[in-house]
């Protein structure tokens, strides 16, 4: 069965941003996206995605990170150990769900494992010489019937850390390209490297899903790209 256009576009978007990060040297390991057919539902996932259920339990962050890292449950591992997961589900052309997560490393990899990098790699030093308090960041979308509750459970929302009821409204679902830019621009900016400028062009956008009540609150807005077509039926 031939996959619909929207899942293919998202798969290609993930492939392109992953390749771009590899070329710049900020990504040091990856699992390229795969497309799975589950009846009429198409999933854009990665090898190791079956282990994300680890993140649903109440587990100390350092142990959670170690499990995801050891099982290579990520699309992208960044140079300092930060893990990025990108997962989408479609019903034909219509987006059902997405889960876009960033897990910073709670500890830098041991010096003995990366001695040469610490000593000679300027990029590595730029990235790791930072004081950060690591916590997971996740953009979720769920367009399934009966899930959305106005204000309390926005269709598209941002969760910070492991706060169960933290759901900051987001104006629309997010493409892989926008999510990667969000992470790189806000957590990996350095004085000497322009990682964002090297990312591939935007391939599309999702239509707005925010309600009037949610928009009246503090919320995040995904920039509209009027010159390109909407993806996934909104």
HELIX and SHEET records of a PDB file:
HELIX    1   1 UNK A    5  UNK A   24  1                                  20    
HELIX    2   2 UNK A   49  UNK A   56  5                                   8    
HELIX    3   3 UNK A   61  UNK A   70  1                                  10    
HELIX    4   4 UNK A  111  UNK A  113  5                                   3    
HELIX    5   5 UNK A  115  UNK A  120  1                                   6    
HELIX    6   6 UNK A  122  UNK A  128  1                                   7    
HELIX    7   7 UNK A  176  UNK A  187  1                                  12    
HELIX    8   8 UNK A  196  UNK A  198  5                                   3    
HELIX    9   9 UNK A  212  UNK A  215  1                                   4    
SHEET    1   A 5 UNK A  27  UNK A  30  0                                        
SHEET    2   A 5 UNK A  76  UNK A  78 -1                                        
SHEET    3   A 5 UNK A  83  UNK A  91 -1                                        
SHEET    4   A 5 UNK A  41  UNK A  45 -1                                        
SHEET    5   A 5 UNK A  34  UNK A  38 -1                                        
SHEET    1   B 7 UNK A  27  UNK A  30  0                                        
SHEET    2   B 7 UNK A  76  UNK A  78 -1                                        
SHEET    3   B 7 UNK A  83  UNK A  91 -1                                        
SHEET    4   B 7 UNK A  94  UNK A 103 -1                                        
SHEET    5   B 7 UNK A 137  UNK A 142 -1                                        
SHEET    6   B 7 UNK A 156  UNK A 160 -1                                        
SHEET    7   B 7 UNK A 168  UNK A 169 -1                                        
SHEET    1   C 2 UNK A 205  UNK A 206  0                                        
SHEET    2   C 2 UNK A 230  UNK A 231  1                                        
END                                                                             
